[in-house]
């Protein structure tokens, strides 16, 4: 590299750390000129202006890890030094393919071509949002994330709903995001082999989320427009109503507000959401993390049946079924789980039958303590959203030959044998929210 293209920058621009405490050091950043004719930069000042104008793009970074920081201050040199190097692979592809943005590379262009056909629109920004979000959604669902209102599921829901909103806005109302799934898979199937086998499941989850959102999107948008017209802004309470009633993620409400040049009270929304979550937590005061608060015989049996129910759901519908919530009393058990459609009466009967088969086979219930990492490697089921210590309790339900029917992180207690539980009966199966179903059941 010619010396006149190497510029010394201040620590504000070229110093990396892992935070206020930990390793840190100066870094070099490599930029590529993406303008058609080349800028022929001759000074640091010209480079800074080109960077601000997005005429150059960073494609590589080396961090020379040699200093230790404490409370934001360098306190000395590290005994072990290293160079931490990283590259933006999509940006490298952009440079090699002589493009000025990643969306024109072969990583995105086939998806965008399909979006143009679905919408008959030249809105570049909307096309790029849809392409980026659908690609991310495909990989999230492939990794067993399902749309929900919490955690990773909420990230997925936000992506799909924002993409759906933009597809509608550019004339793709009669098209589906799910129809883009084959295009995403086609791009990555040579390296991500499992995507092809999961195509149908990915499409079904996206279709279900689209259908759910399409039912409320127009009424929700009308509600936003009415609020803006009447109040010239969106309060925290209004934003929360849009979120809880119409399924509008806060980010989408903010985007629509921005299109109409008004503000959203984000702080007020967060306060309303926190109040709602506090009320929701009071409904589960009969449980504590990983086990039962009530240790009487009826509750213990229902707790064991709860594990069998999750095992039955996974045997019937696949390992991607995840528990999303639970509540157990002396009278009944309740389980919330990820699933993207209504369960038929025939399927309810089959699930009941599986649980009763497990009970009749009189499997052994065994508690084992082990490192959390080992339990995760074994595939033990975890309570949604829970934090676990380094050493955990895992309950296994297994036959006499050691075949495992169920394995879950759990504090217990449980029945020692499934044969003592009695007859399992599902009372009700219903929807809790998009992508989340609920079963209530008893032992007779």
N, C-alpha and C positions, 0 to 999 in steps of 0.2 A: 504494500500500500504506500503510495507517495506520502512523504512526510508532511506535505502541506494539507493532507486530508485527515491528519490526526490532531485532534483538539483536546487540550487539557481543560476539564470542567471542574467545578467546585464539588465539595462533598455533598452539597444539597442535591446535585444531579447524579453523581457517580459514587455513591457509597451505599452498600447494602448491609442490612442487619436483619436478624430474625426477630427483632423487637428490642425492647429496652435492655434485655438481658440475654447474653449468649454470644455466639461467634459473629463476626462482622468483618468488613474489609472494603477496600476500593474495588471498583469494577470497571471493565471496559465494555462499551456497548457498540455493536457494529450495525451500521445503517446502510441501506441500499437505496440508491436514487431510482425512483420508479417513474420519473417523467419520461415521455417518449424520446425527446432529443437529448436528455441529460442536462443537468444544471451547471456542470463544471464549476463547482463551488471552490472559492479561493480563500475564504476566511471563516473563522468561527462564527462571526456575526451572520454571515450568509447561511451557514448551516443551521443556526438557531431559528432563523426566519423560515427556512425550508421545513424544519421539523414542526414548527407551529402551523404551517400551511399544509401539513400531511403530504409533502412532496417526497419525503424520504421515510422509510419504514425500518424499524429495528428488527433484525433477523437473528441476532446472536448476542449472548452476554456471557462474560467471564467474571466471576467474583473471586478475588484473591483473599481467601479466608485466613487472616493472620492475626486478628485482634479480638480481644474479649471485651464485651460491654457489660456494665452493671448500672442499673437505674439510668440508662441513657448516656452513660459516660464511658469512654474507653479507659480501661484500667490496666491494660498491659497486652503483651503478645501471647498468642496461643502456643502451647508446647507442640501441638501437632497442626501443621499448616496444610492447606490444600487449595486447589482451584475448583470451584463449583461452576460448571459450564452448562449452558442450556440454550436450545434453539427453538424458535417457533416453527414447527414443521410445516404448517399450512402456509406460513409466510415464505418459507424456502421454496415451496411448490409454486407460489405466486411469482417469485423471482425467476425460477427456472422456466416457467411457462410464459414469461414476459407479460404478465398481467399487472394491473395497478391496484387490485384488491382481490381478496380470497374468494369472493363470490363468483368471479369470472373464471376461476380455475375448474379443473375437471372434478374437484371435490364437491362442488355445489351446482355447477352449470346444468347438469342433466335434471336436477330437481327443479331449478328455476324455469327451465324450458317447459316442464310439465305444469308448473304453476301458471305460466302464461297461457297455456292451452285451457286450463280449468277456468281461468278468470277473464281472458281476453283483455288484459289490462297491461299498461306499461308503467305502473307504479313500482319503481325500483325498490324503494324503501320497504313497502309492504311485502314484496316478493322475497326480499332478503330476510325479513323477520320470520316469515312462514318457513322458508328453507332451513334457517338456523334452528328454529324451534322444533320442527318435525324431526330433524335428524337427531337432536338431543333427546326428544321424547322416545324415539325408537330404541335408543340405547338404554335409557332409564327403565323402560318397560321390560326390555330383554334382561336386565339385571333385577327383575322382580319388584320393581317399584310400581305401585298403582295409584291413581289419582285419589287424593283425600284432602282434608282441610288442615293437616298437620305435617310437619317434618318434610321429608323428601317427597312424599305424596303431594304436598301442597306446591312444591316447586314444579312438579310435573303438571299439576292442574293449571297453574299460572301459565306455563308455556303453551299448553294445548288451547286454553281459552283465549289467550292473546292471539295465537295463530289463527284460531277460528274467527275471531272478531275481524282480523285483517283480511282473511279470505272472503268473508261476507262483504267487507267494505270495497273490495276491488271487483265485485261482480261474480264471485264464486259461491254464491248462496246455495246453488243446487249441486255443488261439488262437495267432496269430503276430503278431510285431511288424511283419512285412512287410505285413500287411493294413491297417496304419495309414498306409502310404506314400501311397496315393491321397488320404487326408484332408489330409495335410501339403501335397502338391502342389496340391490344390484351393485351399488358402488363399493360395498364393504364385504361382500360375501366371501371373497377370496382370502381374507385375513380373519374375519369374524364369522367362523363357520356355523356357529349355532344360530345366527340370525334367521337363516332360511327355515330351520325347523320351528322357529317361534313366530313365524310370519302371521299365521292365522290368529294366534292369541294376541299379538300386538295390534293387529287390525281391529279385533273385536273390542279391546279395551279402549282404543281411540274412538271407535264408532259410538260406544256407549257414552263416553264423555262428551262427544260432539252432540249427540241426541239430547243429553241432559241439559247442556248449555243452550242449544238451539231453542229449547222450550221456553227459556226465560230471557234470552238475549235481547229480543225486541222490547219486551215490557221493561227490562232493566235499563235499556238505552233511553226509552221514553221517560222513565223515572228520572234519570240523570238530566236529560234535557229540560224537564219540568223544574227540577231543583235549581238548575243554572238560571233558568228564566226568572224564577220567583225570588231567588236569593243571591244571585250573582256570585256563587261560590258553593262549595260542598263542605258541610260541617262533618266533624268526626262521627256524629250519630248517623247522619245520612250515609256516609261511606260505609259504616258498619251494617246498616240495613241493606245496602246494595250487596255487601259481602255475604251476609247471613241468609238473606231472603232470595236474592237473585243470582248468587254465586259469582259475583264480580270480584275478582282479586283486587286488592288495593291498587296495585300497579296499573291495572286496566282502567280503573276509575280515574287515576291520575292522568293517564294518557288521553282519555276522552276529555277530561277537564282542560288539559293543555291545548287540545284542538279547539276548544271554545274560549281560550284565554282567561281561564279562572283558576283559582287555587283550591286545594283540598287540605282540610285540617288533619294532617297526618298524626299529630300528637293526640288529638281528640279520638281518632280512630283507634290508636294503640291503647288508650285508656279504656275505651268501650270493650275492646277485645279482651283485655286483661280482666275486666269485671265479669265478662261472660265465662272466661276460663275458670275463674275463681268459683263461680256458681256451679259449673260443670263438675269441678273436683269434689264438691260436697256430696254428689250422688254416689261416690265410691268410698265413703268413709268406713264402710264395713270391711274393707280390704287394706292390707299394707303391701308394699312392694315385694313381690316374689312369694307370697304365702297368704294364709288365712288369718284373720283376726279372731274368728269364732272357731273353736276347735271341737265342737260337739260332733257326734257320730254322723248325723245327717249331712252336715256341711262338709265333713271330710269325704264322704262318699260322693257327693256332688262335685267336689273338687277333682277327684280322680276321674269321674265321668267327663268333666270338662276337658281333661287331657285326651281322653278317648275320642271326644267329639272333634277336636282339632285334627287328630290322626285320621279319622274317618273322612273329614272334608278334604284333606290332602290326598288320601287314597283315591277319592272319587274325582276330584277336580285338578289335582296336581300340586306339586310342592310350592308353587307360587302363592298358594293361599296362606295368608299371614293373619294371626290374631291382632286385632286393633283395639280391643278393649274387653273387659270382663267384669262380672259382678256375680257373687254367689251368696245366697242366703240359705236359711234352713229349708225353705220351700222349693227353691228352683235355682237353676244356673242360667246365666245370660252370657252370650259370647258375640262380640262384634268382629267381623273378619272381612278381608278384602275379597270382593267378587263383583263382577261388572254386570250381572243380570239377575233377574228374578229366578229363584230356584223352583222348579216345578214340583207339584205334589208327588209325582212319581219319584223324583230325585230325593225329596224329603224322606220318603219311605225307604229308599236305598241307604241313605245316611243313617237313619234309625237302625236299619238292619245290620249295618256294619258295626255300630257301637254295641248292639246287643250280641253280635258274634264275638266281639272282643271280650265282653263280660262273660259269656257262656264258656269261652275257652279258658277262663280262670288264669289269666296271665299273672305273672309275678311283678310287683312294683318294688323297685330298688332305688335307694338314694345313694348317690356317690358324690363325694367332694373332689374337685379337680381344679387346676388352673383355668381361668376364664378362656385363655387363648386355646387351650386344648379342647374345651367344650365347644367353642366356636368352630374349630376344625372338624369336630364330629358332626356338626350341623344341628346342634341342640337348638330348639325353638326358644326365642326370647320374648319377654313381655315388651310390647311396643312402647318405645320412648323411655324405657327404664335404663338406669345406670347400674352396672354391676361391679363388685370388688374384684381383686385379682384372683381370689379363691372363691369358687361358687359351688352351690348345691345344685345338682342335676338329678331329676327323677327319670328313671328308665322304666318302661313297661315292656316286658319281654317274655317270650315263651320259654319252655324248658330247655330248648336247644340254644338259647341265647339270642334268637332272632329278635331284633328291636322293633316294637310296634310304635313306640312314642319315646321321645327324649326331649325334656324341657328344663330350662333354667327355672328353679322353683324352690321356695323355702318350705313347702309342705304345710301341714302333714297330709298323708294319703293312706288309703286302705292298703293292706299288704298284698291282697289278692283281688283281682277284678270280679271274681265270682260272687263276692258278697254284696255287690252293688244293687242287684235287683233288675227290674225292667226299665229300660231307657225310653222315654217318650218325648217327642218334640211337640211343644204346645203351639209355637208360632214362629214363622219365618217372615222377616220384613226388611224393608230398606231403611237405613239410618240416614244415609246421604249418598251422593253419587259415588259408586264404586265400593260402598261399605254396606254389608248385609248384617242382620242380627238374628240369632236363634235363641229362643227361650225353651228350656226343657226341664223335665222332672225325672225322678226315679220313683217307680211304683212298687 
